[in-house]
């Protein structure tokens, strides 16, 4: 079962007569270089001094975590525990693309943290073009066709619109998809070891984006592709060939999952403690939230129909992306279904596209019930529309194969064989008729839409449906304009293709013309999702509230009420938050705050003074006036958006570390929260435990002594204790596996206290208590990942040396 490039049986290509490039186009190196140039030009405004790229989730959450990771790595340690949001949580709860190889290299060369997404977007757009180019070439397409398909995918609306949300992780997975498909095809076709290794590296890179759901869809599609190729390329027989291919696929999977061990090993243990860890997930309704309404499929041609950005009036609460694939891709898709109706590759990608649509539509079709029941992990996801990148890949791949078939048709028209010319002429007439029919339908669509303009409501909308109808009416002129925009681009593509097929334009001229039309067509939509803003020293400069809070001695937490943004902005100034923005905080802390039905947490427990005190919420920030005996306004100032906010100080707050004299044991989380919600519960004197209290204490609830934090680092906390009697040192930071404690250097048990926090029993007297976080699975995962990366580097170096020696021998 040895996987050797030269010895493994190579399967013949199917679906294309050859991979030659008759007629010529442009040198491959020039074409590959143009992908990079175009990517840089598109993002050039964000490369200007004093600017950065805008992304909503990046500014709300990711930038602060990225900066935290950068700081920890610069200090010579892996980021382990983030104490700034949601009571503290493991960094690997959402490690983002911290260990993605390109991100690591960008950090090593000194790219500022705020520019990491920008360079990721540039390089991943380039890889999207290259990967699609290689895939179409691998499937038998000419350079001409492969280049245009690469342009169509790298600037497709769904890929580029990830910018607006700051979803660089999702873009990583989507843009690696064509390269993954290429590597699998080359591996199955040739049996070469290097191609299985490449497939594993690409899969590992997708995993290292930490976009688990997107990577799940990619892996699922890759498995379907692999199974199809075993049949299509006749690689399932003889048994030795099948064993070679199966062994290679196991190697690719092993490489892919080993590369990401630094993330997945600790995360696999964490998932049971997260909001997604419950058996069966959070229910079908939650799993299908942010499904794609089928009506929005029209966005592949006219995204203006449903409204772009603020004009969006669809069924989801908001939408930060578009499905636009471009006029050339749609024209070539329709022509490809006709011209290549016997091509198995086309049938596979059509099936993949339909399958992806049924995933993306989610709860809008009953089919998703089947996926929800049968596909492992689906119940733990939400937003199934994330899978749409595979539909875009399917469309652009078929388009590339269709353009190649058109090139062959052009060659047949010039054939010396009368029969061939006659057959090609008949096909050409059908192609012309299809193109004219598409243009006619587009024009009719525009006329009907222009005549069917809805009237604006005369009264203020009072329901969600009335509001959507009003937004749809306001958006109608943009919708009509979008139809004519698409029709113009479609006509330009059709004319260029027709002139090329008729011989008026050479392949080179037609290719350049179609490339320009495609870029302009896609950029018109793409630029709607691209914004630049000033760098963090301006955009995220300290406002009045941040300056005030950062001047207060800590540690303490701040509760930002819902009338202000629930982002992580204040953490930039060392301020810890009761909440914040995070996709996967500890479930025990969510329950402590108040678990919501439609959201992970709705903070309903924070209406109780005891919970506010335990959360160490010394300050509350809001634009509203609050009347409560224990809350006193201490500052008033402006926040970033110009509004005036008030800072209230909580006089009933408990310090981050304190001594409790007695403990109460409960048997269940519900029991703990019920006890903590009781009117007679005093969190400063009583601690709720899930195990038998290790100390024998009296019913006396008087003060038990003092606790003073002398060191507070992310993964290390030291507390000086003076206990008047045996007591429990309570630290109101979240408990999690990997936290250990010592009392005067001797190991001490860490107890889960008050449902989510930490407690350590201490004897009477003065003591030094140290908490330390060192999850063993993180270290093990890092060693596995680093070892695999090192082996891959050695293997890559060996391939480079072999290639150099072959060139030297030929010279």
URWOKA-V163416 format. One record per residue. N is the residue number from 0. PSI is psi in whole degrees, -180 to 180 (none if undefined). Layout:
BEGIN
{{N:PSI} {N:PSI}}
END
This chain:
BEGIN
{{0:20} {1:140} {2:90} {3:131} {4:-43} {5:-28} {6:-25} {7:143} {8:128} {9:129} {10:149} {11:154} {12:149} {13:145} {14:-7} {15:143} {16:-36} {17:175} {18:16} {19:177} {20:58} {21:144} {22:-26} {23:160} {24:-95} {25:155} {26:140} {27:-41} {28:-39} {29:-42} {30:-45} {31:-43} {32:-35} {33:-31} {34:-46} {35:-43} {36:-45} {37:-39} {38:-44} {39:-43} {40:-42} {41:-43} {42:6} {43:-40} {44:-32} {45:-10} {46:-6} {47:150} {48:139} {49:9} {50:159} {51:164} {52:143} {53:138} {54:125} {55:-51} {56:-30} {57:-45} {58:-30} {59:-32} {60:-54} {61:-41} {62:-40} {63:-38} {64:-38} {65:-41} {66:-39} {67:-45} {68:-42} {69:-44} {70:-42} {71:-42} {72:-38} {73:-27} {74:0} {75:22} {76:155} {77:142} {78:124} {79:-53} {80:127} {81:107} {82:-1} {83:-19} {84:151} {85:44} {86:13} {87:137} {88:157} {89:139} {90:-33} {91:-1} {92:-29} {93:85} {94:-3} {95:-144} {96:35} {97:-40} {98:10} {99:130} {100:-42} {101:-40} {102:-43} {103:-46} {104:-41} {105:-40} {106:-41} {107:-34} {108:5} {109:20} {110:129} {111:150} {112:-41} {113:-17} {114:-4} {115:-48} {116:-38} {117:-50} {118:-32} {119:-46} {120:-42} {121:-52} {122:-36} {123:-34} {124:-43} {125:-46} {126:-32} {127:-45} {128:-47} {129:-45} {130:-42} {131:-40} {132:-50} {133:-38} {134:-49} {135:-39} {136:-41} {137:-32} {138:5} {139:4} {140:150} {141:164} {142:-43} {143:-52} {144:-42} {145:-39} {146:-45} {147:-37} {148:-39} {149:-43} {150:-44} {151:-38} {152:-43} {153:-28} {154:16} {155:147} {156:-41} {157:-34} {158:-51} {159:-33} {160:-6} {161:-20} {162:-47} {163:-39} {164:-7} {165:30} {166:66} {167:-31} {168:-44} {169:-36} {170:-37} {171:-49} {172:-48} {173:-42} {174:-18} {175:-13} {176:-49} {177:-36} {178:-36} {179:-45} {180:-40} {181:-49} {182:-40} {183:-44} {184:-48} {185:-38} {186:-46} {187:-38} {188:-41} {189:-24} {190:11} {191:136} {192:-43} {193:-29} {194:-33} {195:-38} {196:-44} {197:-44} {198:-42} {199:-41} {200:-43} {201:-43} {202:-42} {203:-40} {204:-42} {205:-43} {206:-39} {207:-8} {208:-18} {209:18} {210:84} {211:-40} {212:-47} {213:-43} {214:-33} {215:-46} {216:-39} {217:-44} {218:-41} {219:-46} {220:-39} {221:-38} {222:-39} {223:-42} {224:-43} {225:-45} {226:-41} {227:-44} {228:-34} {229:-39} {230:-49} {231:-39} {232:10} {233:39} {234:4} {235:-2} {236:148} {237:-180} {238:-35} {239:-39} {240:-43} {241:-43} {242:-40} {243:-47} {244:-41} {245:-41} {246:-41} {247:-40} {248:-37} {249:-41} {250:-44} {251:-44} {252:-40} {253:-43} {254:-47} {255:-44} {256:-29} {257:-37} {258:-32} {259:15} {260:-33} {261:-28} {262:-49} {263:-32} {264:-54} {265:-32} {266:-34} {267:-35} {268:-31} {269:-31} {270:-33} {271:-21} {272:4} {273:171} {274:-21} {275:4} {276:-11} {277:147} {278:126} {279:6} {280:-151} {281:19} {282:160} {283:-41} {284:-42} {285:-41} {286:-26} {287:6} {288:147} {289:35} {290:160} {291:113} {292:133} {293:-32} {294:-24} {295:-5} {296:-23} {297:-18} {298:-16} {299:-21} {300:-45} {301:83} {302:-21} {303:-19} {304:-45} {305:-5} {306:132} {307:130} {308:-119} {309:-20} {310:-4} {311:132} {312:18} {313:-168} {314:-23} {315:155} {316:-36} {317:167} {318:125} {319:19} {320:175} {321:154} {322:9} {323:130} {324:-12} {325:154} {326:-44} {327:-43} {328:-41} {329:-41} {330:-48} {331:-33} {332:-50} {333:-44} {334:-37} {335:-38} {336:-35} {337:-52} {338:-31} {339:34} {340:-15} {341:4} {342:122} {343:-34} {344:-42} {345:-43} {346:-37} {347:-49} {348:-29} {349:-44} {350:-42} {351:-42} {352:-43} {353:-43} {354:-44} {355:-38} {356:-42} {357:-30} {358:-48} {359:-37} {360:-21} {361:-126} {362:-4} {363:-8} {364:150} {365:-15} {366:-33} {367:-22} {368:-38} {369:-46} {370:-42} {371:-36} {372:-32} {373:-33} {374:117} {375:137} {376:-19} {377:-35} {378:-18} {379:-2} {380:166} {381:177} {382:62} {383:-15} {384:-12} {385:-26} {386:-5} {387:-20} {388:-27} {389:-33} {390:-44} {391:-43} {392:-43} {393:-44} {394:-48} {395:-30} {396:-45} {397:-40} {398:-42} {399:-43} {400:-35} {401:-42} {402:-37} {403:-40} {404:-37} {405:-38} {406:-39} {407:-38} {408:-41} {409:-40} {410:-38} {411:-32} {412:-27} {413:9} {414:153} {415:-17} {416:123} {417:-40} {418:-43} {419:-42} {420:-41} {421:-43} {422:-44} {423:-37} {424:-41} {425:-42} {426:-40} {427:-39} {428:-39} {429:-41} {430:-44} {431:-44} {432:-38} {433:-45} {434:-44} {435:-39} {436:-42} {437:-43} {438:-41} {439:-43} {440:-40} {441:-43} {442:-44} {443:-41} {444:-47} {445:-41} {446:-47} {447:-43} {448:-40} {449:-36} {450:-20} {451:32} {452:123} {453:156} {454:143} {455:142} {456:147} {457:-19} {458:161} {459:129} {460:139} {461:-15} {462:165} {463:-41} {464:-39} {465:-39} {466:-43} {467:-41} {468:-39} {469:-41} {470:-37} {471:-40} {472:-42} {473:-33} {474:-12} {475:-44} {476:-38} {477:-35} {478:-47} {479:-44} {480:-36} {481:-36} {482:-44} {483:-31} {484:-48} {485:-42} {486:-41} {487:-46} {488:-39} {489:-43} {490:-42} {491:-43} {492:-45} {493:-43} {494:-44} {495:-43} {496:-43} {497:-46} {498:-35} {499:-47} {500:-34} {501:-7} {502:1} {503:-38} {504:141} {505:166} {506:-41} {507:-47} {508:-45} {509:-41} {510:-44} {511:-42} {512:-46} {513:-35} {514:-45} {515:-44} {516:-44} {517:-46} {518:-48} {519:-46} {520:-47} {521:-39} {522:-31} {523:-39} {524:-44} {525:-40} {526:-18} {527:-17} {528:15} {529:122} {530:152} {531:150} {532:165} {533:157} {534:165} {535:-29} {536:-18} {537:-54} {538:-40} {539:28} {540:153} {541:128} {542:-177} {543:-43} {544:-43} {545:-42} {546:-41} {547:-51} {548:-36} {549:-15} {550:-9} {551:141} {552:142} {553:-169} {554:151} {555:169} {556:158} {557:133} {558:112} {559:119} {560:159} {561:-12} {562:-7} {563:159} {564:136} {565:59} {566:-172} {567:21} {568:-46} {569:-21} {570:-21} {571:-23} {572:24} {573:17} {574:127} {575:143} {576:145} {577:-42} {578:-117} {579:-161} {580:120} {581:139} {582:-10} {583:51} {584:166} {585:132} {586:-35} {587:-36} {588:-37} {589:-43} {590:-36} {591:-45} {592:-35} {593:101} {594:135} {595:163} {596:-40} {597:-15} {598:165} {599:-35} {600:141} {601:6} {602:24} {603:-25} {604:-18} {605:-3} {606:-7} {607:127} {608:-36} {609:-38} {610:-40} {611:-41} {612:-46} {613:-30} {614:-3} {615:33} {616:83} {617:-31} {618:144} {619:139} {620:129} {621:161} {622:-7} {623:166} {624:132} {625:135} {626:109} {627:138} {628:-26} {629:1} {630:127} {631:127} {632:127} {633:-11} {634:149} {635:129} {636:177} {637:146} {638:-179} {639:-36} {640:7} {641:-10} {642:159} {643:128} {644:157} {645:137} {646:123} {647:138} {648:135} {649:106} {650:-17} {651:6} {652:146} {653:147} {654:163} {655:-38} {656:133} {657:167} {658:132} {659:138} {660:-29} {661:165} {662:149} {663:129} {664:136} {665:164} {666:-10} {667:158} {668:-41} {669:-38} {670:-39} {671:-49} {672:-35} {673:-43} {674:-40} {675:-22} {676:-6} {677:145} {678:-29} {679:6} {680:124} {681:101} {682:-19} {683:-12} {684:-19} {685:133} {686:137} {687:126} {688:159} {689:0} {690:169} {691:126} {692:127} {693:-14} {694:142} {695:113} {696:163} {697:176} {698:-8} {699:127} {700:22} {701:167} {702:140} {703:3} {704:-157} {705:156} {706:131} {707:124} {708:123} {709:-15} {710:132} {711:90} {712:164} {713:-43} {714:7} {715:128} {716:130} {717:135} {718:130} {719:123} {720:137} {721:106} {722:126} {723:-20} {724:169} {725:133} {726:180} {727:122} {728:116} {729:125} {730:117} {731:51} {732:150} {733:145} {734:144} {735:152} {736:132} {737:-19} {738:127} {739:165} {740:150} {741:147} {742:113} {743:37} {744:-8} {745:138} {746:141} {747:150} {748:143} {749:118} {750:142} {751:119} {752:142} {753:44} {754:-34} {755:-13} {756:-171} {757:146} {758:148} {759:128} {760:135} {761:141} {762:172} {763:150} {764:-171} {765:134} {766:156} {767:117} {768:131} {769:130} {770:136} {771:136} {772:119} {773:79} {774:121} {775:-32} {776:-25} {777:-47} {778:-43} {779:-43} {780:-41} {781:-42} {782:-41} {783:-48} {784:-48} {785:-39} {786:-43} {787:-43} {788:-40} {789:-43} {790:-40} {791:-39} {792:-42} {793:-44} {794:-44} {795:-40} {796:-40} {797:-41} {798:-39} {799:-40} {800:-42} {801:-45} {802:-40} {803:-41} {804:-38} {805:-41} {806:-40} {807:-38} {808:-38} {809:-32} {810:none}}
END
